Amino acid sequence: MYRKKSKAFYERMLKKYPDVMSIPQMSKACDVSSKTGYKLVREGRIDFLKIGRNLFVPKEYLISYLLIRDENNVR
């Protein structure tokens, strides 16, 4: 049976990661490839910040995405 996770769960899961992550760091935290991480950003599923040519995902944006994903039970 699928069990919904809380914001506190994801905060503990991401504790060792910086507050603002690069796409490769975010991908590692989510256990997906960098290619998939960039795809999630490009498709607008995860909000991001663009600084120059670099893309960054604040931890709060990632947690929001994970909570919505769980709510919709989508991987």
MOPAC internal coordinates of N, CA, C and O (Angstrom, degrees):
PM7 1SCF
backbone

  N    0.0000 0     0.00 0     0.00 0    0    0    0
  C    1.4491 1     0.00 0     0.00 0    1    0    0
  C    1.5254 1   109.45 1     0.00 0    2    1    0
  O    1.2310 1   120.66 1   -39.82 1    3    2    1
  N    1.3056 1   116.35 1   140.18 1    3    2    1
  C    1.4575 1   122.18 1  -179.16 1    5    3    2
  C    1.5202 1   109.87 1   -80.63 1    6    5    3
  O    1.2310 1   120.55 1   -45.52 1    7    6    5
  N    1.3382 1   116.56 1   134.48 1    7    6    5
  C    1.4573 1   121.20 1  -178.35 1    9    7    6
  C    1.5223 1   109.60 1  -118.78 1   10    9    7
  O    1.2310 1   120.27 1   -55.05 1   11   10    9
  N    1.3173 1   117.08 1   124.95 1   11   10    9
  C    1.4553 1   122.86 1  -179.88 1   13   11   10
  C    1.5251 1   110.35 1   -68.75 1   14   13   11
  O    1.2310 1   120.85 1   -41.69 1   15   14   13
  N    1.3305 1   115.97 1   138.31 1   15   14   13
  C    1.4539 1   120.88 1  -178.99 1   17   15   14
  C    1.5241 1   110.28 1  -102.39 1   18   17   15
  O    1.2310 1   120.95 1   -24.82 1   19   18   17
  N    1.3385 1   115.79 1   155.18 1   19   18   17
  C    1.4556 1   120.52 1  -176.54 1   21   19   18
  C    1.5280 1   111.05 1   -99.02 1   22   21   19
  O    1.2310 1   121.39 1   -11.18 1   23   22   21
  N    1.3052 1   114.94 1   168.82 1   23   22   21
  C    1.4581 1   121.68 1   177.03 1   25   23   22
  C    1.5221 1   110.06 1   -60.10 1   26   25   23
  O    1.2310 1   120.10 1   139.76 1   27   26   25
  N    1.3235 1   117.41 1   -40.24 1   27   26   25
  C    1.4637 1   121.49 1   179.53 1   29   27   26
  C    1.5306 1   110.95 1   -61.69 1   30   29   27
  O    1.2310 1   120.08 1   142.77 1   31   30   29
  N    1.3146 1   117.45 1   -37.23 1   31   30   29
  C    1.4605 1   121.60 1   177.63 1   33   31   30
  C    1.5245 1   110.23 1   -59.93 1   34   33   31
  O    1.2310 1   120.73 1   131.66 1   35   34   33
  N    1.3347 1   116.21 1   -48.34 1   35   34   33
  C    1.4658 1   120.05 1  -178.88 1   37   35   34
  C    1.5240 1   111.82 1   -68.77 1   38   37   35
  O    1.2310 1   119.85 1   145.73 1   39   38   37
  N    1.3251 1   117.90 1   -34.27 1   39   38   37
  C    1.4643 1   120.32 1   176.65 1   41   39   38
  C    1.5284 1   110.45 1   -63.02 1   42   41   39
  O    1.2310 1   120.25 1   139.62 1   43   42   41
  N    1.3388 1   117.12 1   -40.38 1   43   42   41
  C    1.4669 1   120.55 1   176.70 1   45   43   42
  C    1.5299 1   110.78 1   -67.68 1   46   45   43
  O    1.2310 1   120.48 1   139.65 1   47   46   45
  N    1.3243 1   116.68 1   -40.35 1   47   46   45
  C    1.4571 1   121.94 1  -179.43 1   49   47   46
  C    1.5365 1   111.30 1   -62.15 1   50   49   47
  O    1.2310 1   120.73 1   143.69 1   51   50   49
  N    1.3258 1   116.21 1   -36.31 1   51   50   49
  C    1.4666 1   121.34 1  -175.59 1   53   51   50
  C    1.5247 1   113.29 1   -98.91 1   54   53   51
  O    1.2310 1   120.12 1  -170.48 1   55   54   53
  N    1.3114 1   117.38 1     9.52 1   55   54   53
  C    1.4658 1   122.01 1  -174.86 1   57   55   54
  C    1.5265 1   112.89 1   -56.21 1   58   57   55
  O    1.2310 1   119.76 1   141.78 1   59   58   57
  N    1.3245 1   118.07 1   -38.22 1   59   58   57
  C    1.4618 1   120.76 1  -176.27 1   61   59   58
  C    1.5329 1   113.13 1   -79.99 1   62   61   59
  O    1.2310 1   119.87 1   175.18 1   63   62   61
  N    1.3140 1   117.85 1    -4.82 1   63   62   61
  C    1.4651 1   121.44 1  -179.49 1   65   63   62
  C    1.5311 1   110.12 1   -96.84 1   66   65   63
  O    1.2310 1   120.31 1   -26.73 1   67   66   65
  N    1.3396 1   117.02 1   153.27 1   67   66   65
  C    1.4657 1   119.72 1   179.78 1   69   67   66
  C    1.5285 1   111.70 1   -66.34 1   70   69   67
  O    1.2310 1   120.64 1   -17.44 1   71   70   69
  N    1.3313 1   116.38 1   162.56 1   71   70   69
  C    1.4654 1   121.08 1  -179.27 1   73   71   70
  C    1.5239 1   112.50 1   -65.63 1   74   73   71
  O    1.2310 1   120.62 1   151.96 1   75   74   73
  N    1.3233 1   116.43 1   -28.04 1   75   74   73
  C    1.4675 1   121.90 1   176.38 1   77   75   74
  C    1.5235 1   106.60 1  -126.77 1   78   77   75
  O    1.2310 1   121.00 1   -59.29 1   79   78   77
  N    1.3350 1   115.68 1   120.71 1   79   78   77
  C    1.4640 1   120.83 1  -173.46 1   81   79   78
  C    1.5180 1   111.84 1  -112.72 1   82   81   79
  O    1.2310 1   121.29 1   -32.35 1   83   82   81
  N    1.3229 1   115.13 1   147.65 1   83   82   81
  C    1.4528 1   120.67 1   169.92 1   85   83   82
  C    1.5360 1   107.26 1   -72.76 1   86   85   83
  O    1.2310 1   120.31 1   -11.79 1   87   86   85
  N    1.3146 1   117.01 1   168.21 1   87   86   85
  C    1.4704 1   119.75 1   179.71 1   89   87   86
  C    1.5369 1   110.75 1   -62.95 1   90   89   87
  O    1.2310 1   118.97 1   136.48 1   91   90   89
  N    1.3430 1   119.57 1   -43.52 1   91   90   89
  C    1.4696 1   117.48 1   176.55 1   93   91   90
  C    1.5370 1   113.49 1   -60.84 1   94   93   91
  O    1.2310 1   119.85 1   142.18 1   95   94   93
  N    1.3367 1   117.89 1   -37.82 1   95   94   93
  C    1.4693 1   120.17 1   177.28 1   97   95   94
  C    1.5220 1   110.65 1   -65.60 1   98   97   95
  O    1.2310 1   120.76 1   136.39 1   99   98   97
  N    1.3343 1   116.15 1   -43.61 1   99   98   97
  C    1.4622 1   120.42 1   179.09 1  101   99   98
  C    1.5263 1   110.35 1   -62.33 1  102  101   99
  O    1.2310 1   120.64 1   138.91 1  103  102  101
  N    1.3184 1   116.38 1   -41.09 1  103  102  101
  C    1.4657 1   120.98 1   179.58 1  105  103  102
  C    1.5216 1   111.00 1   -62.66 1  106  105  103
  O    1.2310 1   120.69 1   137.77 1  107  106  105
  N    1.3199 1   116.28 1   -42.23 1  107  106  105
  C    1.4619 1   120.29 1   178.41 1  109  107  106
  C    1.5294 1   110.27 1   -63.56 1  110  109  107
  O    1.2310 1   120.29 1   138.14 1  111  110  109
  N    1.3305 1   117.04 1   -41.86 1  111  110  109
  C    1.4661 1   121.10 1   179.83 1  113  111  110
  C    1.5303 1   111.01 1   -62.37 1  114  113  111
  O    1.2310 1   120.37 1   145.60 1  115  114  113
  N    1.3125 1   116.90 1   -34.40 1  115  114  113
  C    1.4676 1   121.61 1  -178.77 1  117  115  114
  C    1.5251 1   112.87 1   -91.98 1  118  117  115
  O    1.2310 1   120.62 1   177.44 1  119  118  117
  N    1.3332 1   116.42 1    -2.56 1  119  118  117
  C    1.4584 1   122.03 1  -179.27 1  121  119  118
  C    1.5274 1   112.15 1    59.42 1  122  121  119
  O    1.2310 1   121.56 1  -133.93 1  123  122  121
  N    1.3486 1   114.62 1    46.07 1  123  122  121
  C    1.4629 1   121.49 1   173.76 1  125  123  122
  C    1.5244 1   107.53 1  -129.04 1  126  125  123
  O    1.2310 1   120.25 1   -13.81 1  127  126  125
  N    1.3156 1   117.13 1   166.19 1  127  126  125
  C    1.4600 1   120.37 1   179.05 1  129  127  126
  C    1.5298 1   110.02 1   -73.03 1  130  129  127
  O    1.2310 1   120.72 1   -19.76 1  131  130  129
  N    1.3228 1   116.22 1   160.24 1  131  130  129
  C    1.4690 1   120.62 1   176.60 1  133  131  130
  C    1.5216 1   110.31 1   -60.86 1  134  133  131
  O    1.2310 1   120.83 1   143.04 1  135  134  133
  N    1.3260 1   116.02 1   -36.96 1  135  134  133
  C    1.4695 1   120.55 1   179.08 1  137  135  134
  C    1.5352 1   110.12 1   -59.73 1  138  137  135
  O    1.2310 1   120.49 1   136.68 1  139  138  137
  N    1.3177 1   116.67 1   -43.32 1  139  138  137
  C    1.4628 1   121.04 1   177.75 1  141  139  138
  C    1.5238 1   110.65 1   -66.39 1  142  141  139
  O    1.2310 1   120.24 1   140.81 1  143  142  141
  N    1.3458 1   117.15 1   -39.19 1  143  142  141
  C    1.4627 1   121.00 1   177.21 1  145  143  142
  C    1.5189 1   111.93 1   -59.38 1  146  145  143
  O    1.2310 1   120.53 1   133.89 1  147  146  145
  N    1.3310 1   116.58 1   -46.11 1  147  146  145
  C    1.4713 1   120.52 1   177.83 1  149  147  146
  C    1.5309 1   110.89 1   -64.92 1  150  149  147
  O    1.2310 1   120.40 1   143.60 1  151  150  149
  N    1.3248 1   116.83 1   -36.40 1  151  150  149
  C    1.4705 1   120.65 1   178.47 1  153  151  150
  C    1.5316 1   110.85 1   -63.89 1  154  153  151
  O    1.2310 1   119.96 1   137.14 1  155  154  153
  N    1.3343 1   117.67 1   -42.86 1  155  154  153
  C    1.4655 1   121.40 1   178.64 1  157  155  154
  C    1.5292 1   110.95 1   -60.72 1  158  157  155
  O    1.2310 1   120.68 1   140.37 1  159  158  157
  N    1.3257 1   116.30 1   -39.63 1  159  158  157
  C    1.4670 1   120.95 1   178.68 1  161  159  158
  C    1.5255 1   109.80 1   -69.65 1  162  161  159
  O    1.2310 1   120.37 1   132.16 1  163  162  161
  N    1.3388 1   116.89 1   -47.84 1  163  162  161
  C    1.4589 1   121.84 1  -178.05 1  165  163  162
  C    1.5352 1   111.63 1   -60.07 1  166  165  163
  O    1.2310 1   120.34 1   142.26 1  167  166  165
  N    1.3302 1   116.96 1   -37.74 1  167  166  165
  C    1.4665 1   121.12 1  -179.72 1  169  167  166
  C    1.5235 1   112.81 1   -78.39 1  170  169  167
  O    1.2310 1   120.18 1   174.46 1  171  170  169
  N    1.3410 1   117.27 1    -5.54 1  171  170  169
  C    1.4524 1   120.84 1   178.54 1  173  171  170
  C    1.5131 1   114.46 1    81.98 1  174  173  171
  O    1.2310 1   120.00 1  -166.78 1  175  174  173
  N    1.3182 1   117.61 1    13.22 1  175  174  173
  C    1.4671 1   120.25 1   179.52 1  177  175  174
  C    1.5232 1   111.30 1   -74.44 1  178  177  175
  O    1.2310 1   120.66 1   147.14 1  179  178  177
  N    1.3479 1   116.35 1   -32.86 1  179  178  177
  C    1.4565 1   121.70 1   178.58 1  181  179  178
  C    1.5226 1   107.84 1  -120.26 1  182  181  179
  O    1.2310 1   120.45 1   -52.95 1  183  182  181
  N    1.3223 1   116.75 1   127.05 1  183  182  181
  C    1.4610 1   120.93 1   176.22 1  185  183  182
  C    1.5198 1   109.16 1   -70.40 1  186  185  183
  O    1.2310 1   120.67 1   -25.42 1  187  186  185
  N    1.3283 1   116.33 1   154.58 1  187  186  185
  C    1.4571 1   120.44 1  -176.58 1  189  187  186
  C    1.5233 1   110.39 1  -150.54 1  190  189  187
  O    1.2310 1   121.38 1   -11.31 1  191  190  189
  N    1.3144 1   114.96 1   168.69 1  191  190  189
  C    1.4536 1   122.65 1   174.29 1  193  191  190
  C    1.5164 1   107.30 1  -114.61 1  194  193  191
  O    1.2310 1   120.74 1   -40.41 1  195  194  193
  N    1.3164 1   116.19 1   139.59 1  195  194  193
  C    1.4589 1   120.07 1   176.70 1  197  195  194
  C    1.5194 1   107.73 1  -112.94 1  198  197  195
  O    1.2310 1   120.94 1   -59.03 1  199  198  197
  N    1.3114 1   115.82 1   120.97 1  199  198  197
  C    1.4636 1   121.83 1   178.33 1  201  199  198
  C    1.5136 1   106.10 1  -121.40 1  202  201  199
  O    1.2310 1   121.23 1   -71.93 1  203  202  201
  N    1.3255 1   115.26 1   108.07 1  203  202  201
  C    1.4578 1   119.03 1  -173.05 1  205  203  202
  C    1.5100 1   108.45 1    64.97 1  206  205  203
  O    1.2310 1   120.82 1    56.16 1  207  206  205
  N    1.3148 1   116.04 1  -123.84 1  207  206  205
  C    1.4648 1   121.03 1   178.90 1  209  207  206
  C    1.5226 1   112.32 1   -99.05 1  210  209  207
  O    1.2310 1   120.74 1  -178.77 1  211  210  209
  N    1.3082 1   116.18 1     1.23 1  211  210  209
  C    1.4656 1   121.03 1  -175.15 1  213  211  210
  C    1.5276 1   112.04 1   -98.89 1  214  213  211
  O    1.2310 1   121.28 1   -36.07 1  215  214  213
  N    1.3244 1   115.16 1   143.93 1  215  214  213
  C    1.4577 1   122.08 1   178.30 1  217  215  214
  C    1.5220 1   109.13 1  -108.58 1  218  217  215
  O    1.2310 1   120.83 1   -42.86 1  219  218  217
  N    1.3285 1   116.02 1   137.14 1  219  218  217
  C    1.4550 1   121.82 1  -179.99 1  221  219  218
  C    1.5225 1   109.54 1  -133.79 1  222  221  219
  O    1.2310 1   120.95 1   -32.40 1  223  222  221
  N    1.3195 1   115.78 1   147.60 1  223  222  221
  C    1.4603 1   121.57 1   178.83 1  225  223  222
  C    1.5244 1   108.10 1  -120.94 1  226  225  223
  O    1.2310 1   119.99 1   -67.19 1  227  226  225
  N    1.3431 1   117.62 1   112.81 1  227  226  225
  C    1.4651 1   119.08 1   173.62 1  229  227  226
  C    1.5258 1   110.09 1   -63.73 1  230  229  227
  O    1.2310 1   120.90 1   -33.53 1  231  230  229
  N    1.3030 1   115.89 1   146.47 1  231  230  229
  C    1.4627 1   122.11 1  -177.93 1  233  231  230
  C    1.5342 1   110.83 1   -55.59 1  234  233  231
  O    1.2310 1   120.24 1   140.84 1  235  234  233
  N    1.3250 1   117.14 1   -39.16 1  235  234  233
  C    1.4752 1   120.39 1  -179.87 1  237  235  234
  C    1.5295 1   111.42 1   -62.18 1  238  237  235
  O    1.2310 1   120.16 1   142.04 1  239  238  237
  N    1.3415 1   117.29 1   -37.96 1  239  238  237
  C    1.4617 1   120.60 1   177.97 1  241  239  238
  C    1.5250 1   110.16 1   -64.94 1  242  241  239
  O    1.2310 1   120.71 1   139.01 1  243  242  241
  N    1.3152 1   116.24 1   -40.99 1  243  242  241
  C    1.4634 1   120.21 1   179.76 1  245  243  242
  C    1.5242 1   110.95 1   -66.12 1  246  245  243
  O    1.2310 1   120.34 1   137.31 1  247  246  245
  N    1.3126 1   116.96 1   -42.69 1  247  246  245
  C    1.4694 1   120.49 1   178.21 1  249  247  246
  C    1.5237 1   110.20 1   -62.06 1  250  249  247
  O    1.2310 1   120.12 1   138.68 1  251  250  249
  N    1.3256 1   117.37 1   -41.32 1  251  250  249
  C    1.4705 1   120.66 1   177.25 1  253  251  250
  C    1.5234 1   110.81 1   -59.20 1  254  253  251
  O    1.2310 1   120.64 1   135.52 1  255  254  253
  N    1.3267 1   116.39 1   -44.48 1  255  254  253
  C    1.4661 1   120.44 1   178.82 1  257  255  254
  C    1.5279 1   110.43 1   -61.49 1  258  257  255
  O    1.2310 1   120.41 1   134.11 1  259  258  257
  N    1.3274 1   116.81 1   -45.89 1  259  258  257
  C    1.4659 1   120.26 1  -178.13 1  261  259  258
  C    1.5253 1   111.82 1   -63.61 1  262  261  259
  O    1.2310 1   120.12 1   141.37 1  263  262  261
  N    1.3193 1   117.37 1   -38.63 1  263  262  261
  C    1.4672 1   120.53 1   177.87 1  265  263  262
  C    1.5256 1   111.37 1   -66.03 1  266  265  263
  O    1.2310 1   120.56 1   138.00 1  267  266  265
  N    1.3267 1   116.53 1   -42.00 1  267  266  265
  C    1.4742 1   120.59 1   178.65 1  269  267  266
  C    1.5278 1   109.45 1   -65.95 1  270  269  267
  O    1.2310 1   120.88 1   138.46 1  271  270  269
  N    1.3222 1   115.92 1   -41.54 1  271  270  269
  C    1.4715 1   120.08 1   178.51 1  273  271  270
  C    1.5217 1   110.29 1   -59.53 1  274  273  271
  O    1.2310 1   120.59 1   135.75 1  275  274  273
  N    1.3332 1   116.48 1   -44.25 1  275  274  273
  C    1.4544 1   120.00 1   178.83 1  277  275  274
  C    1.5292 1   111.72 1   -64.61 1  278  277  275
  O    1.2310 1   121.46 1   140.08 1  279  278  277
  N    1.3336 1   114.81 1   -39.92 1  279  278  277
  C    1.4608 1   119.63 1  -179.62 1  281  279  278
  C    1.5304 1   110.29 1   -60.58 1  282  281  279
  O    1.2310 1   120.93 1   140.46 1  283  282  281
  N    1.3284 1   115.83 1   -39.54 1  283  282  281
  C    1.4619 1   120.98 1  -179.57 1  285  283  282
  C    1.5205 1   112.55 1   -88.88 1  286  285  283
  O    1.2310 1   121.16 1   175.51 1  287  286  285
  N    1.3652 1   115.38 1    -4.49 1  287  286  285
  C    1.4602 1   121.65 1   179.93 1  289  287  286
  C    1.5240 1   111.65 1    55.19 1  290  289  287
  O    1.2310 1   121.46 1  -136.71 1  291  290  289
  N    1.3444 1   114.81 1    43.29 1  291  290  289
  C    1.4565 1   121.77 1  -179.46 1  293  291  290
  C    1.5114 1   108.39 1  -115.70 1  294  293  291
  O    1.2310 1   119.71 1   -38.40 1  295  294  293
  N    1.2936 1   118.16 1   141.60 1  295  294  293
  C    1.4571 1   121.96 1   177.45 1  297  295  294
  C    1.4614 1   110.13 1   -99.34 1  298  297  295
  O    1.2310 1   120.10 1   180.00 1  299  298  297

